[in-house]
């Protein structure tokens, strides 16, 4: 029962942390497109990478109680690798949404955010933030 409660707490904290990271990601993405005139496929990874930095800091300091790896460098490398996989997934979903489904940029990003959230949480929890 307490393990289930702990997992629910982590997923709730991850949801809040992801919301903050998504706010950074989405704000930079939209601002670069709408204000700075940056091409959307260039703006997307910039926003995504700034969101990645935010979610890492929140994950290791607030979200997860257990850490599988003793080396912070190895942990960040794997965390970032999962983020890169999420970035590839993000780019594919944004591209398909905009180019194939004729969605507005922000709508395509919203769909991507939901899918990438699930992928990132599951991958990071299983690979990084469980007991060894």
Order of alpha helices (4+ residues) and beta strands (2+ residues): alpha-alpha-alpha-alpha
